[in-house]
Amino acid sequence: MVSQRGLEVLRAIVQDYVSSREPVGSKAIVDRHNFGVSAATIRNDMALLEEEELIVAPHTSSGRVPTDKGYRLFVDHLAEVRHISATQKQAIEQFLDSSGDFDELLGRTVRLLAQLTNQVAIVQYPTLGSTRVHRVEFVALGNRRALCVVITDNGRVEQRLIEVDGQFTDEEVSSLISAVNKSVAAKTLAELPGALNAIPAQIPVSLSGLSASFSSAILDAVQSNRQQKLVMAGAANLARTEDDFSGNIYPVLDAIEEQVIVLKLFAEMSAFGQEVAVSIGHEHSQTGLEQTSLLTAEYVAGGEASTLGLLGPTRMDYSSNMAAVRAVARYLSNVLDAQ
């Protein structure tokens, strides 16, 4: 059983090790923190923490560093709840408010989060199963080609090029677009196939070929939306903390390159039911990410929750990074809700 002072000693070790990357000794704790006890007393507290496997000596006669278990106790019970600074809040607002379409917004989001934290930022595209179609547009390009544009209610825009067989008047094309929009407007992406199948009965036979091409393009756009995928930024930040990884960082880079690994961890962490979920080191073993921590928060797009995450070495500023992930996820949801 760890005493209250022992927990405060663990807090001091985590904070000092995160800021200095140097093992923390009892004398340094006495000098830097106001415990009001001797170095010998702190050494006894540290011995108890070591027995509980919360800290470890990386070298003989060295100071101590936190273990994965120690970081877990710190995150769950000792990390201070922080708020982002006014400057950070302003940066988030300015950077995300100026975004254009959905893809640009997510790209800006991960670049911003990587800059705020100096870690790897990751955002999961929503599968958009509950997203609804706002409208469909048709743009003639000439040379028997046209552009099919699908716009969803959360501002997502998907475009597909189609080949046009035959000659059609503007009135015919306009009537087809009207029939398509009447059928698909406000439908979820899951409901689209049925809605598109009903269109041939509403249009002249002469437009059936163009309608089929149009429907195929819409379904192709829908299918791309339903695939799980990630966008990342800040991988270069790993190189700046390479000394935090024994050996080298290539296994970590390989693991995040395999998006299926990160997607699996996102899915597992969503079940934690926390505003900001944290998975530390060997808690996600056999992934290649055992020397990293992953922080996630949910954002909402089109009524559907998806995941925003942050990955870096286990030696990270958990309090600040958790605050940044939470703030960016909240603001991203607000921006998408306003679109």
Secondary structure, 3 states (H helix, E strand, C coil): CCCHHHHHHHHHHHHHHHHHCCCECHHHHHHHCCCCCCHHHHHHHHHHHHHCCCEECCCCCCCEEECHHHHHHHHHHHCCCCCCCHHHHHHHHHHHHCCCCHHHHHHHHHHHHHHHHCCEEEEECCCCCCCEEEEEEEEEEECCEEEEEEEECCCCEEEEEEECCCCCCHHHHHHHHHHHHHHHCCCEHHHHHHHHHCCHHHCCHHHHHHHHHHHHHHHHHHHHHHCCCEEEECCHHHHHCHHHCCCCCHHHHHHHHCHHHHHHHHHHHHCCCCCCEEEEHHHHCCCCCCCEEEEEEEEEECCEEEEEEEEEECCCCHHHHHHHHHHHHHHHHHHHHHC
